[in-house]
């Protein structure tokens, strides 16, 4: 039924309840955009024409009711073999749930609920509608506390085909009136009898009559007196007990004449002047037996004896005869008494031989069922267990026993009503749903705390956050208060580590992506970062990040340097720290391609060697080269975009060969290559000559060769070449 649309407007959303005759679903009225309750007749009744006819007639009659304490009926319809009633949807719980959770209920709350039910019945009775199935299951308590009575008129329809079916009677037989149990005509007083039982149950937490079968319960309604509520719960005021006793009289004429009369009693029963009123009495309790059945006391028969003076002889003859006349009756009387005594003695003797001893019934309420059965067995009693759902009593604990007390014959059977724990519910199917929807919406509706739910993230093809599996499984029974739920939640497809594609050619990157089941999107751009044909960036997954197989990755492939790029090669002559001994030379450079980049691998030298460093410059990025010998920086070359290289030697380092890029004395700067040659030659000659002539001796170093060759012997700033020495 879930997802089906009835009558073109009522979408079935979820099942929320049901009974022996119908199932109840939560629905959505598409036309009016509101929640509704949809009651659907069970399939076994859809072919009973008489039942269907009465079902529809009574449901339509109930639709005429308009009262704040009556669930409104919006529509009655049929689609194929589906017969349904559309009703007002109430956010809340049934009175049956409330009793299971909190019974016994406070007196003021119980009377307030009963008064609202009574008000609804008064309205229905004035409209010639008898409910005939008043019970806590048919009483809804809204979140605002308002009481709503449902199923008006349907009980009457059910009588035609359902009243004799055991499975249908079980749910309501505890609330039957005596005339209902006998199958005779029922009226407004039958509803009031049922309401009295509901009030009894709210205040005591138990039903007045229990039995092993619906028939035994029905017989108790007919024959047994109810145990007075105040004996079960002494906190009940006498005025409230009087209402229960009056509404539950066996004879309808001794009950309230109308719901309005009972309502007036409920409205005033807790007033101070009524709380301790006298216990109610009924005339039928004081009736005498019929006169014809009374024991009558008859007067003794006496004879008068008058002596006659002139009949002395006759008197003498009669006197002995009269005196002997009593002997015979006395003899017979004595004989009779003796025989009766002997017979009674014989009977008593035989009874003594065959008499079954009696024993006091132990109270086993509150015991574990096994302990209770053993306690009864120790008293030579048998037991029969009847399980019932109860949210307040732990599982396997005896809630009631029948009989409760007194003496019974040994081997008698005591019925134990044992708690089966809270009423079990069926676990919904959450597979494929969003875990957030379940945690924030469905758990609240089911009364389950989020702390009872554990999540396990699992790789899967479904969207992240989708429930893949659940425990308990769908449609499995569970207790909302104790259930532990485990949800397997998708975290998406299994992820891998993103490979590093930067520096690869486009073909190599495609091959690497294919191995990892990734899809590449290629974009070509000019860049300083990498030479033409190499990948210089990847997006959105950087190397080392997690990525799902099948994901799309964009790579950027270099088309070469921009048009403004300028490539310059700087040649550097570097000597070891001490000639003939090994030194390690490392070179780092910064240019348009990046900062502090490694130039080749560290090299070992034992003699002066020339190093060629190629730089790529841009208009806004000059070049810089740093030289390291044995881990210490010995020189820095700055190479501007304009092409004029300047050197910043580091003081305090050993001398070395002439610097590359040297110039002839007094002349313009030579090219990189010529500078290296001329710097070595002229730097040596002219540096010596001009240095001696025009200036002081320059310090040892490499750059001084360039400077000395240029200026004709001016002092070098850091390390003049060997040719600059005197």
C-alpha positions as CSV (number, residue, x, y, z in Angstrom):
1,X,0.0,0.0,0.0
2,X,2.9,2.4,0.7
3,X,3.2,4.9,-2.2
4,X,-0.3,4.1,-3.6
5,X,-2.7,6.9,-4.3
6,X,-6.4,6.3,-3.4
7,X,-9.2,8.2,-5.1
8,X,-6.6,10.2,-7.0
9,X,-5.8,12.3,-4.0
10,X,-4.8,10.3,-0.9
11,X,-1.2,9.2,-1.0
12,X,-0.3,6.4,1.4
13,X,2.9,7.2,3.3
14,X,3.3,4.8,6.2
15,X,1.5,2.3,8.3
16,X,0.7,3.6,11.8
17,X,-1.6,0.9,13.3
18,X,-4.4,-1.6,12.8
19,X,-6.9,-3.9,14.3
20,X,-8.8,-7.1,13.6
21,X,-11.0,-5.4,11.0
22,X,-8.8,-2.7,9.3
23,X,-5.3,-1.3,8.9
24,X,-4.5,2.4,9.5
25,X,-2.1,4.3,7.4
26,X,-0.7,7.8,7.5
27,X,-1.5,9.6,4.3
28,X,-1.2,12.9,2.4
29,X,-4.2,14.7,0.9
30,X,-2.7,15.9,-2.3
31,X,-5.6,18.2,-3.1
32,X,-5.7,20.0,0.3
33,X,-2.0,19.4,1.2
34,X,-2.6,18.1,4.6
35,X,-2.0,14.9,6.6
36,X,-4.8,12.4,6.9
37,X,-5.3,9.0,8.5
38,X,-6.6,6.3,6.0
39,X,-8.3,3.3,7.4
40,X,-8.4,0.4,4.9
41,X,-10.6,-2.6,5.3
42,X,-8.8,-5.9,5.6
43,X,-8.9,-8.2,2.6
44,X,-10.9,-11.0,4.2
45,X,-14.0,-8.8,4.5
46,X,-14.0,-7.3,1.0
47,X,-16.3,-10.0,-0.4
48,X,-19.0,-9.8,2.3
49,X,-21.6,-7.6,0.7
50,X,-23.8,-7.2,3.8
51,X,-20.7,-6.2,5.8
52,X,-19.6,-3.7,3.2
53,X,-23.0,-2.1,3.0
54,X,-23.3,-1.7,6.8
55,X,-19.6,-0.6,7.0
56,X,-20.2,2.2,4.5
57,X,-23.6,3.2,6.0
58,X,-22.3,3.5,9.5
59,X,-19.1,5.2,8.5
60,X,-21.1,7.8,6.6
61,X,-23.3,8.2,9.6
62,X,-20.3,8.8,11.8
63,X,-19.1,11.4,9.3
64,X,-22.1,13.5,10.3
65,X,-20.6,14.0,13.8
66,X,-18.9,17.3,14.5
67,X,-17.4,17.6,17.9
68,X,-13.9,18.7,19.3
69,X,-13.5,15.3,21.0
70,X,-14.5,13.2,17.9
71,X,-12.0,12.3,15.1
72,X,-13.5,13.9,12.0
73,X,-14.3,11.7,9.0
74,X,-13.4,13.4,5.7
75,X,-14.3,10.8,3.1
76,X,-15.4,7.3,2.4
77,X,-14.4,5.5,-0.8
78,X,-13.6,2.4,-2.7
79,X,-10.9,1.7,-5.3
80,X,-11.1,-1.8,-6.9
81,X,-11.4,-4.1,-3.8
82,X,-10.0,-1.5,-1.4
83,X,-12.6,0.0,0.9
84,X,-11.3,3.0,2.9
85,X,-12.2,5.8,5.2
86,X,-10.3,9.0,5.3
87,X,-10.1,10.6,8.8
88,X,-8.5,13.5,10.7
89,X,-4.8,12.7,11.5
90,X,-3.9,13.2,15.2
91,X,-0.3,13.8,16.2
92,X,0.0,12.0,19.6
93,X,-0.6,8.5,21.1
94,X,-3.4,6.3,22.1
95,X,-4.8,6.1,25.6
96,X,-3.7,2.4,25.6
97,X,-0.1,3.5,25.1
98,X,-0.5,6.1,27.9
99,X,-1.8,3.5,30.3
100,X,1.0,1.1,29.5
101,X,3.6,3.9,30.0
102,X,2.3,5.6,33.2
103,X,-0.5,3.6,34.8
104,X,-2.1,4.1,37.3
105,X,-2.8,7.7,36.0
106,X,-3.4,10.5,38.5
107,X,-7.1,10.9,39.5
108,X,-7.5,14.4,38.1
109,X,-6.0,13.4,34.7
110,X,-8.1,10.2,34.5
111,X,-11.4,12.1,35.2
112,X,-10.5,14.8,32.8
113,X,-9.9,12.2,30.0
114,X,-13.1,10.4,30.9
115,X,-15.1,13.6,30.9
116,X,-13.9,14.4,27.3
117,X,-14.8,10.8,26.2
118,X,-18.2,11.2,27.9
119,X,-18.8,14.5,26.1
120,X,-18.0,12.9,22.7
121,X,-20.5,10.0,23.6
122,X,-23.2,12.5,24.6
123,X,-22.9,14.2,21.1
124,X,-23.0,10.8,19.3
125,X,-25.9,9.5,21.3
126,X,-27.9,12.6,20.5
127,X,-27.2,11.8,16.8
128,X,-28.5,8.2,17.3
129,X,-25.0,6.7,16.9
130,X,-23.8,4.1,19.5
131,X,-20.1,3.5,19.5
132,X,-20.2,0.0,20.9
133,X,-16.4,-0.4,21.0
134,X,-15.1,2.1,23.6
135,X,-11.6,1.0,24.7
136,X,-8.2,2.8,25.2
137,X,-7.1,1.7,21.7
138,X,-9.8,3.9,20.2
139,X,-9.0,7.0,22.3
140,X,-6.3,9.3,20.9
141,X,-4.5,11.8,23.0
142,X,-3.1,14.7,21.0
143,X,0.1,16.5,21.8
144,X,-2.0,19.4,23.2
145,X,-3.7,17.0,25.6
146,X,-7.1,17.0,23.8
147,X,-8.9,13.7,23.7
148,X,-10.3,12.3,20.4
149,X,-12.6,9.4,20.1
150,X,-12.3,7.4,16.9
151,X,-14.1,4.4,15.2
152,X,-17.6,5.7,15.7
153,X,-20.2,3.6,13.9
154,X,-17.7,0.9,12.8
155,X,-18.3,-1.4,15.8
156,X,-22.0,-1.7,14.8
157,X,-21.0,-2.6,11.3
158,X,-18.6,-5.2,12.7
159,X,-21.3,-7.1,14.6
160,X,-22.8,-8.6,11.5
161,X,-19.8,-10.6,10.4
162,X,-17.2,-10.2,13.1
163,X,-18.7,-10.7,16.5
164,X,-18.4,-14.4,16.5
165,X,-14.8,-14.6,15.3
166,X,-12.4,-15.2,18.1
167,X,-9.6,-13.2,16.6
168,X,-11.8,-10.1,16.4
169,X,-13.4,-10.3,19.8
170,X,-10.2,-10.7,21.8
171,X,-9.3,-7.0,21.5
172,X,-12.6,-5.7,22.9
173,X,-14.1,-8.4,25.1
174,X,-12.5,-6.9,28.2
175,X,-14.7,-3.8,27.6
176,X,-18.0,-5.5,26.7
177,X,-21.2,-4.7,28.6
178,X,-23.2,-7.7,29.9
179,X,-25.9,-7.2,27.3
180,X,-23.2,-7.0,24.6
181,X,-21.7,-10.2,25.9
182,X,-25.1,-11.9,25.7
183,X,-25.6,-10.6,22.2
184,X,-28.8,-8.7,23.1
185,X,-29.7,-5.2,22.0
186,X,-27.2,-2.6,23.2
187,X,-27.7,1.1,23.7
188,X,-26.2,4.2,25.2
189,X,-25.8,2.5,28.5
190,X,-23.5,0.0,26.9
191,X,-21.1,2.7,25.9
192,X,-21.2,4.1,29.5
193,X,-20.4,0.6,30.9
194,X,-17.3,0.4,28.6
195,X,-16.3,3.9,29.7
196,X,-16.5,2.8,33.3
197,X,-14.0,0.0,32.5
198,X,-11.7,2.5,30.8
199,X,-11.8,4.8,33.9
200,X,-11.2,1.7,36.1
201,X,-8.1,0.7,34.0
202,X,-6.7,4.3,34.1
203,X,-6.9,4.5,37.9
204,X,-5.8,1.0,38.8
205,X,-3.5,0.0,35.9
206,X,-5.4,-3.2,35.3
207,X,-8.6,-4.6,33.9
208,X,-11.5,-5.5,36.1
209,X,-12.1,-8.9,34.5
210,X,-9.4,-11.3,33.2
211,X,-9.8,-14.8,31.9
212,X,-8.2,-17.6,29.9
213,X,-10.4,-17.0,26.9
214,X,-12.9,-14.4,25.5
215,X,-15.8,-16.6,26.7
216,X,-14.5,-16.7,30.3
217,X,-14.1,-12.9,30.3
218,X,-17.6,-12.4,28.9
219,X,-19.0,-14.8,31.6
220,X,-17.4,-12.7,34.3
221,X,-19.1,-9.6,32.9
222,X,-22.4,-11.4,33.3
223,X,-21.9,-13.1,36.6
224,X,-19.1,-11.7,38.8
225,X,-19.0,-8.4,40.7
226,X,-16.1,-6.2,40.0
227,X,-13.4,-5.8,42.6
228,X,-13.9,-2.3,44.1
229,X,-11.3,0.2,42.7
230,X,-10.4,1.6,46.1
231,X,-9.2,-1.8,47.2
232,X,-6.7,-1.8,44.3
233,X,-5.8,1.9,44.6
234,X,-6.7,3.5,47.9
235,X,-5.9,6.9,46.5
236,X,-9.1,6.9,44.5
237,X,-11.7,9.2,46.1
238,X,-15.0,7.6,47.1
239,X,-16.8,10.0,44.7
240,X,-14.8,8.7,41.7
241,X,-15.3,5.1,42.8
242,X,-19.0,5.7,42.9
243,X,-18.9,6.8,39.2
244,X,-17.1,3.6,38.2
245,X,-19.5,1.4,40.3
246,X,-22.6,3.0,38.9
247,X,-21.5,2.9,35.3
248,X,-20.5,-0.8,35.6
249,X,-23.8,-2.1,37.0
250,X,-25.0,-5.4,35.4
251,X,-28.5,-4.0,34.8
252,X,-28.5,-1.1,32.3
253,X,-31.4,0.6,34.1
254,X,-29.1,0.9,37.2
255,X,-26.4,2.8,35.3
256,X,-26.5,6.4,34.3
257,X,-29.5,7.2,32.1
258,X,-27.4,9.2,29.7
259,X,-23.8,10.3,29.0
260,X,-24.8,13.8,30.0
261,X,-25.7,12.6,33.5
262,X,-22.4,10.8,33.8
263,X,-20.6,13.9,32.5
264,X,-22.1,16.0,35.2
265,X,-20.9,13.6,37.8
266,X,-17.4,13.6,36.3
267,X,-17.3,17.4,36.3
268,X,-18.1,17.7,40.0
269,X,-16.6,14.5,41.6
270,X,-13.4,16.2,42.7
271,X,-15.0,19.2,44.3
272,X,-14.0,19.2,48.0
273,X,-17.6,18.6,49.3
274,X,-17.8,15.4,47.2
275,X,-14.5,13.7,47.6
276,X,-15.5,11.9,50.8
277,X,-19.1,11.2,50.0
278,X,-20.8,8.0,51.2
279,X,-20.4,4.9,49.2
280,X,-23.1,4.4,46.6
281,X,-25.8,1.8,47.3
282,X,-28.2,0.2,44.8
283,X,-31.8,-1.0,45.5
284,X,-31.3,-4.4,44.0
285,X,-28.6,-5.2,46.6
286,X,-31.4,-5.1,49.4
287,X,-34.2,-7.0,47.7
288,X,-35.8,-9.8,49.7
289,X,-36.8,-13.2,48.5
290,X,-40.3,-13.7,47.2
291,X,-42.9,-14.5,49.9
292,X,-43.6,-17.9,48.6
293,X,-40.0,-18.8,49.2
294,X,-39.8,-17.5,52.8
295,X,-39.4,-20.0,55.7
296,X,-42.7,-19.9,57.7
297,X,-42.9,-20.6,61.5
298,X,-46.1,-22.5,62.4
299,X,-47.6,-22.4,65.9
300,X,-47.5,-25.7,68.0
301,X,-50.8,-27.8,68.1
302,X,-52.1,-28.2,71.7
303,X,-55.2,-30.3,73.0
304,X,-57.4,-29.3,76.1
305,X,-58.2,-32.1,78.6
306,X,-61.4,-31.7,80.7
307,X,-62.1,-34.5,83.2
308,X,-65.8,-35.7,83.4
309,X,-67.0,-36.5,87.0
310,X,-69.7,-39.1,86.1
311,X,-67.5,-41.2,83.9
312,X,-64.9,-42.6,86.3
313,X,-64.6,-46.0,84.7
314,X,-64.2,-44.6,81.3
315,X,-61.5,-42.3,82.6
316,X,-59.6,-45.2,84.1
317,X,-59.7,-47.1,80.8
318,X,-58.6,-44.1,78.7
319,X,-55.8,-42.9,80.9
320,X,-53.4,-45.8,80.3
321,X,-54.2,-45.9,76.6
322,X,-53.3,-42.2,76.3
323,X,-50.2,-42.6,78.3
324,X,-49.0,-45.5,76.1
325,X,-49.7,-43.6,72.9
326,X,-46.5,-41.5,73.0
327,X,-44.2,-44.5,73.1
328,X,-44.5,-45.5,69.5
329,X,-43.7,-42.1,68.0
330,X,-40.8,-41.7,70.4
331,X,-39.4,-45.1,69.4
332,X,-39.7,-44.3,65.7
333,X,-38.2,-40.9,66.2
334,X,-35.2,-42.4,68.1
335,X,-34.8,-45.1,65.5
336,X,-34.9,-42.5,62.7
337,X,-32.4,-40.3,64.5
338,X,-30.1,-43.2,65.1
339,X,-30.3,-44.2,61.4
340,X,-29.7,-40.7,60.3
341,X,-26.7,-40.4,62.7
342,X,-25.3,-43.6,61.3
343,X,-25.8,-42.4,57.8
344,X,-24.2,-39.1,58.5
345,X,-21.3,-40.8,60.2
346,X,-20.9,-43.0,57.2
347,X,-21.0,-40.1,54.8
348,X,-18.5,-38.2,56.8
349,X,-16.2,-41.2,56.9
350,X,-16.4,-41.7,53.2
351,X,-15.9,-38.0,52.6
352,X,-12.9,-38.1,54.8
353,X,-11.5,-40.9,52.7
354,X,-12.0,-39.1,49.4
355,X,-11.9,-35.5,50.4
356,X,-9.3,-33.3,48.6
357,X,-7.6,-31.0,51.1
358,X,-7.8,-27.3,50.6
359,X,-4.8,-24.9,50.8
360,X,-4.3,-21.2,51.0
361,X,-3.4,-19.6,47.7
362,X,0.1,-17.9,47.9
363,X,0.5,-14.4,46.4
364,X,3.1,-14.7,43.6
365,X,2.5,-11.3,42.0
366,X,5.8,-9.5,41.3
367,X,7.8,-12.8,41.2
368,X,9.6,-14.1,38.2
369,X,7.4,-16.6,36.4
370,X,9.7,-19.5,37.1
371,X,9.8,-18.6,40.8
372,X,6.1,-18.2,40.9
373,X,5.5,-21.6,39.3
374,X,7.8,-23.3,41.8
375,X,6.0,-21.5,44.7
376,X,2.7,-22.9,43.5
377,X,4.2,-26.3,42.8
378,X,5.4,-26.4,46.4
379,X,1.8,-25.9,47.5
380,X,0.6,-28.7,45.3
381,X,-0.9,-26.3,42.8
382,X,-0.7,-26.1,39.0
383,X,-0.3,-22.9,37.0
384,X,-1.2,-21.7,33.5
385,X,0.8,-18.8,32.0
386,X,-0.8,-16.0,29.9
387,X,1.6,-13.5,28.5
388,X,0.6,-9.9,27.9
389,X,2.6,-6.8,26.7
390,X,3.3,-4.2,29.4
391,X,5.7,-1.3,29.2
392,X,5.8,-0.8,33.0
393,X,6.5,-4.4,34.1
394,X,9.8,-6.1,33.2
395,X,9.6,-9.2,31.0
396,X,8.7,-12.6,32.7
397,X,7.4,-10.9,35.9
398,X,3.9,-11.9,37.1
399,X,1.5,-9.0,36.9
400,X,-1.7,-10.6,38.2
401,X,-3.0,-14.0,39.2
402,X,-6.4,-15.6,39.2
403,X,-7.7,-16.4,41.7
404,X,-5.9,-13.8,43.8
405,X,-6.5,-15.2,47.3
406,X,-8.5,-17.6,49.4
407,X,-8.5,-21.4,49.7
408,X,-8.7,-23.8,46.9
409,X,-8.3,-27.6,46.5
410,X,-4.8,-28.9,46.0
411,X,-3.9,-29.5,42.3
412,X,-6.0,-26.5,41.4
413,X,-4.9,-24.4,38.4
414,X,-3.8,-20.8,39.1
415,X,-3.7,-18.5,36.0
416,X,-0.6,-16.3,36.0
417,X,-0.6,-13.2,33.8
418,X,3.0,-12.6,32.9
419,X,4.6,-9.5,31.4
420,X,6.0,-10.0,27.9
421,X,7.7,-6.6,28.2
422,X,6.7,-3.6,26.2
423,X,4.6,-4.2,23.1
424,X,6.9,-5.0,20.2
425,X,7.0,-2.9,17.1
426,X,8.2,-3.8,13.6
427,X,11.4,-2.2,12.4
428,X,11.0,-0.1,9.3
429,X,13.1,-0.6,6.2
430,X,15.7,2.2,6.0
431,X,17.9,0.7,3.3
432,X,18.6,3.3,0.6
433,X,17.4,6.2,2.8
434,X,19.5,9.2,4.0
435,X,21.0,8.6,7.4
436,X,20.3,12.2,8.3
437,X,16.6,11.8,7.5
438,X,16.4,8.7,9.7
439,X,18.3,10.3,12.6
440,X,16.4,13.6,12.6
441,X,12.9,12.5,11.6
442,X,12.1,8.8,11.8
443,X,13.8,8.1,15.2
444,X,11.7,10.9,16.8
445,X,8.5,9.4,15.4
446,X,9.4,5.9,16.7
447,X,10.4,7.1,20.1
448,X,14.1,5.9,19.7
449,X,17.0,8.0,21.2
450,X,19.9,8.8,18.9
451,X,22.2,7.3,21.5
452,X,20.8,3.9,20.7
453,X,22.1,4.1,17.1
454,X,25.7,3.3,16.0
455,X,26.9,4.1,12.5
456,X,29.6,2.3,10.6
457,X,31.0,4.0,7.5
458,X,31.5,1.6,4.6
459,X,32.6,2.0,1.0
460,X,29.8,1.6,-1.5
461,X,28.5,2.7,-4.9
462,X,25.7,4.7,-3.3
463,X,25.9,8.4,-2.5
464,X,27.8,9.2,0.8
465,X,25.3,9.2,3.7
466,X,23.1,6.5,2.2
467,X,22.1,3.6,4.5
468,X,23.4,0.3,3.1
469,X,22.3,-2.2,5.8
470,X,20.6,-2.2,9.2
471,X,20.3,-4.2,12.4
472,X,17.6,-5.1,13.5
473,X,16.5,-6.0,9.9
474,X,13.4,-4.6,8.4
475,X,10.1,-6.0,9.8
476,X,11.9,-7.5,12.8
477,X,10.3,-6.9,16.2
478,X,12.0,-4.5,18.6
479,X,11.5,-2.6,21.9
480,X,11.9,1.2,21.4
481,X,13.4,1.7,24.8
482,X,16.1,-1.0,24.7
483,X,16.8,-1.6,21.0
484,X,20.4,-1.1,19.8
485,X,20.4,-0.1,16.1
486,X,23.5,-0.5,13.9
487,X,23.5,1.3,10.5
488,X,26.0,0.7,7.8
489,X,26.4,4.0,6.0
490,X,28.0,4.6,2.6
491,X,31.0,6.8,2.5
492,X,31.2,6.6,-1.3
493,X,33.3,4.5,-3.5
494,X,36.6,3.2,-2.1
495,X,39.3,5.9,-2.4
496,X,42.9,5.8,-3.5
497,X,45.9,8.1,-3.2
498,X,46.1,10.6,-6.1
499,X,49.3,10.0,-8.1
500,X,51.7,12.8,-8.9
501,X,51.3,13.7,-12.6
502,X,53.3,16.9,-12.5
503,X,56.5,16.7,-14.6
504,X,55.1,13.9,-16.8
505,X,54.4,14.1,-20.4
506,X,50.8,14.1,-21.5
507,X,51.1,10.5,-22.7
508,X,52.7,9.4,-19.5
509,X,50.0,11.1,-17.4
510,X,47.3,9.4,-19.4
511,X,48.9,6.0,-18.8
512,X,49.2,6.7,-15.1
513,X,45.6,7.9,-14.8
514,X,44.3,4.8,-16.6
515,X,46.1,2.5,-14.2
516,X,44.2,4.2,-11.3
517,X,40.8,4.3,-13.1
518,X,40.8,8.1,-13.4
519,X,39.5,10.3,-16.2
520,X,41.8,13.0,-17.4
521,X,40.8,16.4,-18.9
522,X,43.7,18.1,-20.6
523,X,44.2,21.9,-20.8
524,X,47.3,23.3,-22.5
525,X,48.8,26.6,-21.4
526,X,52.1,28.6,-21.7
527,X,54.0,28.6,-18.4
528,X,57.4,29.2,-16.8
529,X,56.9,26.2,-14.5
530,X,57.7,23.3,-16.9
531,X,59.1,22.9,-20.4
532,X,56.9,22.3,-23.4
533,X,54.9,19.0,-23.3
534,X,55.2,18.5,-19.5
535,X,52.3,18.6,-16.9
536,X,52.8,21.6,-14.6
537,X,49.6,21.4,-12.5
538,X,46.6,19.1,-11.7
539,X,43.1,19.9,-10.3
540,X,41.1,19.4,-8.1
541,X,43.1,16.5,-6.5
542,X,46.6,17.3,-5.6
543,X,49.3,14.5,-5.3
544,X,48.7,12.4,-2.2
545,X,45.0,13.4,-1.7
546,X,42.3,10.7,-1.6
547,X,40.3,10.3,-4.7
548,X,37.5,7.9,-5.8
549,X,38.1,5.6,-8.8
550,X,36.3,7.0,-11.8
551,X,36.8,10.6,-10.7
552,X,37.6,13.3,-13.2
553,X,41.0,15.1,-12.9
554,X,42.1,18.1,-14.9
555,X,45.8,18.4,-16.0
556,X,47.6,21.4,-17.3
557,X,50.2,20.7,-20.0
558,X,52.9,23.3,-20.8
559,X,53.0,24.7,-24.4
560,X,56.4,26.2,-23.6
561,X,57.6,29.4,-22.0
562,X,55.6,32.6,-22.7
563,X,56.8,34.9,-25.5
564,X,58.3,37.3,-22.9
565,X,60.6,34.6,-21.5
566,X,64.3,35.0,-21.8
567,X,66.7,32.1,-21.4
568,X,70.2,33.0,-20.1
569,X,73.1,30.6,-19.4
570,X,75.5,31.6,-16.6
571,X,78.9,29.9,-16.6
572,X,80.7,29.7,-13.2
573,X,84.2,28.6,-12.5
574,X,84.4,27.1,-9.0
575,X,87.5,25.7,-7.3
576,X,87.7,23.3,-4.3
577,X,88.4,24.7,-0.8
578,X,91.9,23.5,-1.2
579,X,93.5,22.4,-4.4
580,X,93.9,18.7,-4.7
581,X,91.4,18.0,-2.0
582,X,87.8,17.0,-2.7
583,X,85.0,19.5,-2.2
584,X,81.2,19.0,-2.7
585,X,79.6,21.7,-4.9
586,X,75.8,22.4,-4.7
587,X,74.0,25.0,-6.8
588,X,70.5,26.5,-6.2
589,X,68.7,28.9,-8.5
590,X,65.6,31.0,-8.5
591,X,64.0,32.2,-11.7
592,X,60.6,32.4,-13.4
593,X,60.2,28.6,-12.9
594,X,60.3,28.9,-9.1
595,X,62.5,29.6,-6.0
596,X,65.4,27.7,-4.5
597,X,65.4,25.0,-7.1
598,X,68.1,22.4,-7.1
599,X,70.5,22.6,-10.1
600,X,71.4,19.0,-10.9
601,X,72.9,16.7,-8.2
602,X,75.8,17.8,-5.9
603,X,79.2,17.3,-7.6
604,X,82.5,16.3,-6.2
605,X,85.5,18.3,-7.4
606,X,89.3,18.3,-6.6
607,X,90.2,21.0,-9.1
608,X,88.6,24.1,-10.5
609,X,85.6,23.4,-12.8
610,X,83.3,25.3,-14.9
611,X,79.5,25.1,-14.3
612,X,76.8,26.2,-16.8
613,X,73.5,27.2,-15.2
614,X,70.6,27.9,-17.5
615,X,68.0,30.4,-16.2
616,X,64.5,31.4,-17.6
617,X,63.7,35.0,-16.8
618,X,60.5,37.0,-17.1
619,X,60.0,40.7,-17.1
620,X,58.9,40.6,-13.5
621,X,61.2,37.8,-12.2
622,X,64.9,38.2,-12.2
623,X,67.3,35.3,-11.7
624,X,69.5,34.4,-8.8
625,X,72.1,31.7,-8.4
626,X,73.6,30.5,-5.0
627,X,76.8,28.5,-4.9
628,X,77.6,26.2,-1.9
629,X,80.9,24.4,-1.2
630,X,80.9,21.8,1.4
631,X,77.6,23.0,2.7
632,X,78.6,26.7,3.0
633,X,77.4,29.3,0.6
634,X,80.3,31.0,-1.1
635,X,78.7,33.2,-3.7
636,X,75.5,34.7,-5.1
637,X,74.9,35.8,-8.7
638,X,72.0,38.0,-9.5
639,X,70.9,37.8,-13.1
640,X,68.4,40.5,-14.1
641,X,66.0,40.3,-17.0
642,X,68.2,43.0,-18.7
643,X,71.1,40.5,-18.8
644,X,73.8,42.4,-16.7
645,X,74.9,39.9,-14.1
646,X,76.2,41.1,-10.7
647,X,77.9,39.0,-8.1
648,X,77.8,39.2,-4.4
649,X,80.8,37.2,-3.1
650,X,80.8,35.9,0.5
651,X,83.8,37.1,2.6
652,X,86.1,34.8,4.4
653,X,86.2,32.0,1.9
654,X,89.3,30.5,0.3
655,X,90.6,31.9,-3.0
656,X,89.5,30.3,-6.2
657,X,89.9,30.7,-9.9
658,X,88.8,33.7,-11.9
659,X,85.0,34.3,-12.1
660,X,83.2,33.7,-15.3
661,X,81.8,36.5,-17.3
662,X,84.9,38.7,-16.8
663,X,85.6,41.8,-18.9
664,X,88.6,43.3,-20.5
665,X,90.2,46.2,-18.6
666,X,88.6,49.5,-19.1
667,X,86.2,48.1,-21.6
668,X,82.6,47.2,-21.8
669,X,81.3,44.1,-20.3
670,X,81.8,41.1,-22.6
671,X,79.4,38.3,-23.3
672,X,79.0,35.5,-20.9
673,X,81.4,33.2,-22.9
674,X,83.9,35.9,-23.8
675,X,83.8,37.3,-20.3
676,X,84.8,33.9,-19.0
677,X,87.8,33.7,-21.4
678,X,88.9,37.3,-21.3
679,X,88.3,37.5,-17.6
680,X,90.7,34.6,-17.1
681,X,93.3,36.0,-19.4
682,X,93.1,39.7,-19.0
683,X,92.1,39.5,-15.4
684,X,95.4,37.7,-14.7
685,X,97.6,40.1,-16.8
686,X,95.9,43.4,-16.4
687,X,94.9,42.7,-12.9
688,X,98.4,42.2,-12.0
689,X,99.8,45.1,-14.0
690,X,97.1,47.6,-13.4
691,X,96.6,46.5,-9.9
692,X,100.2,47.2,-9.2
693,X,100.1,50.5,-11.0
694,X,96.8,52.0,-10.4
695,X,95.5,50.4,-7.3
696,X,96.2,48.2,-4.4
697,X,96.4,44.5,-4.5
698,X,92.9,43.0,-4.7
699,X,91.9,40.3,-2.2
700,X,91.8,36.7,-3.4
701,X,88.6,35.5,-5.0
702,X,86.7,34.9,-8.2
703,X,84.7,38.0,-8.8
704,X,87.7,40.3,-8.5
705,X,88.9,39.0,-11.8
706,X,85.9,40.4,-13.5
707,X,86.1,43.6,-11.6
708,X,89.9,44.0,-11.9
709,X,89.7,43.3,-15.6
710,X,87.0,45.9,-16.0
711,X,88.3,48.7,-13.8
712,X,92.1,48.1,-14.5
713,X,93.2,47.2,-11.0
714,X,90.4,48.6,-8.7
715,X,90.2,46.5,-5.6
716,X,87.9,43.5,-5.9
717,X,84.9,43.3,-3.6
718,X,85.2,39.7,-2.5
719,X,87.3,37.2,-4.4
720,X,89.4,38.5,-7.3
721,X,90.7,35.9,-9.6
722,X,94.1,34.6,-9.5
723,X,95.1,37.0,-12.3
724,X,94.4,39.9,-10.0
725,X,97.0,39.0,-7.5
726,X,100.4,40.9,-7.3
